Amino acid sequence: MPHSYFDHNATTPLAPEVRETLAACLDQVYGNASSIHQFGQAARKRLEAARRQVAALIHADPAEVVFTSGGTEADNLALLGVARYAGAAATKHVVTTAIEHPAVLSACAQLEREGVAVTRVKVGAAGVVKADDVRAALRPDTVLISVMHANNELGTIQPIAEIGRIARQASIPFHVDGVQALGRIPVDVGALGADLYSMSGHKLYAPKGVGALYVRKGTRLAPLLFGGHQERERRPGTENVPGCVAFGAAAELAGRSLAADGERLSALRDRFENAVLERISGARINGARWGRLPNTSNLRIDGVDGEALVIALDLRGFAVSTGAACSSGAIAPSHVLIAIGLGMEGARASLRVSLGRANTAAEVDALAEALESAVAHLRKVAVHA
């Protein structure tokens, strides 16, 4: 049975244009970008072109883009790099939120093990942090603020520009995890007030294993790795030129189709949600319905286990998820859903649907129909259990 893919927040398929660019680069551009001969310089040229493409998508200077192995490394480089550069002060403090991606929360936990104090600002039922709450959490020893641009499970967009102004007024570096936002909504790091912005290729139709960190000129951070002088000594190691080139191609493609994709996907998402709310009793949308990524829907259905629904839908030909892919296999329910006040039962009854470029209205209608059927079946089984 052919499957319809509705898990684009976990990862995306390679765009055909990106696949062609990647294949050509793998075949033709095999020099080391640090070598001075013609093969090396050809690789360097392609690498810098990719850097310009990624920088253009976030309205940054190419020299401020550091290529990494992905979003997790970018987040770790930002948090650990800035906090460690702050030196051996008597006290250091970082402010983040309770709904961040595990890459940020785990990096914060590591900083705590190193003696750094961390405040995780709470959010309300809408799944959006209040800028004033971030302001209230600041201390004289705060060395970094880290807030995601858009939540990976709910799709809720955070008040980044407002928090950016607060950070600037307090002269505190501001990191934004932009992994889910990039390629889905417009990003202008200057307008947002971000000093650091994390990105990942595989969320916008590029391959896995490549990402980037925007580092505003003048922002100081200690490297995580030690070796050569690549990436202006901020990230040593021979660059993944084909991956970076593919990421650049994906960034350029995203920039061209951003507005049209957003409009189409938000219409499909609303079509799906309206059908579910109309046809399935006890169905609710988690978090705010406004101010979300255009492609993301997180819903809960009373009396039905989310994981059972994922399996039932998979058997019917639809790939969805219960939340963050990096947390799959974990017995504990989503920390994001707990943070917005759902409780264990509500969190376990939740499902995430994240659309992408290839999804159609017919697929969305078929998913809503399959969900209705799966819920009816699971509820019937529960009654007879």
Protein Blocks (a to p, Z undefined) as FASTA:
>chain_A
ZZddfbfkmpccddfklmmmmmmmmmmmmccfkbcbfklmmmmmmmmmmmmmmmmmnopa
fklpccdfbjklmmmmmmmmmmmmnopafbdcddddfkbcfklmmmmmmmmmnopacddd
dddfkopacfklmmmmpcfklcbdcddfbdfklopacdfklmmmmmmmnopacdddfklm
gopaccdfklnopabdcddfklnopaehiacddddehiacddfbdcdfehhhlagcjddf
klmmmmmmmmmmmmmmmmmmmmmmmmmmmmmmmmmmmmmghiacehjfehiafkbccddd
ehiafklmmmmmmmnopacdfbjfklgoiabdcfklmmnonojmlmmmgccddddfklcf
klmmmmmmmmmmmmmmmmmmmmmZZ
